[in-house]
């Protein structure tokens, strides 16, 4: 059975076989492959080779195109800089006034170097993997992208004081998210990850008023194109779970401060929950301790739709052995 067939069985609720393993790998993957973060974020060939190297060594079951938050921001014409060993940075705030929002043009994701780079990454994955491994594309969620364009403090303030500003900017970000998702799906992505981490910092009322319908619009659009959806909101999203259960998600990332058990009770059995070991523990604890934590988690999730991961990105300084033991624990439990 291919990794893609195994994933499709999980989506269908057929839970035979080992639990899938998909940690979020960015800076770690770059260094593991002997590259800098700058190279990983700016060259799709490095990103793909780094993912493939990790897939082979750590036996991960999915690969991904996630790198940084500023692909779409660059397409909107913002200047992005690339530190050698850090996440790319947005060097300017494009949106300061309502007129700036009105004048913001819908970008062509095939004409911008950074969005095209990710699209080419999807194509290269398909060439290398021949459709046998699920590929996760990536887009910024509407609130995350609005914050990238207007600044976090300013955008969160606009949610409270200027609904016209906030709504128009969110609508434009939603449209570009759909454009970018479609381009990646057409290039071969099986899943689209939606990164909207800032949503953990707003209350449920604000989420329901501004974001929920836009998330649903994007998710429905992706489903209509035949792909699955993975939503990633870093941090404590316990207060948002009752709203997220209505979105029709295929996969929801669960950070370490959220109870997987509570998420299961609220979301129900159909949503694949992905998580949720604290990445700092994976970095700092011994391999034996990580193996025990992993074993306990797998036992708790037995018979449920689940993908083993950390709560968020694997840190760059995580010992190789600590990540390797997570997959070994899956294999050992399968053989019992």
Helices and strands as residue ranges (DSSP letters): H 3-11, E 20-21, H 27-32, H 37-42, H 44-58, E 62-64, H 71-75, E 80-81, E 89-90, H 98-103, H 113-129, E 134-140, H 142-150, H 152-161, H 163-186, E 191-195, G 197-201, H 204-206, I 207-211, H 212-224, E 228-232, G 238-240, H 241-244, E 251-254, H 260-267, E 272-277, H 279-284, H 287-300, E 306-310, H 320-335
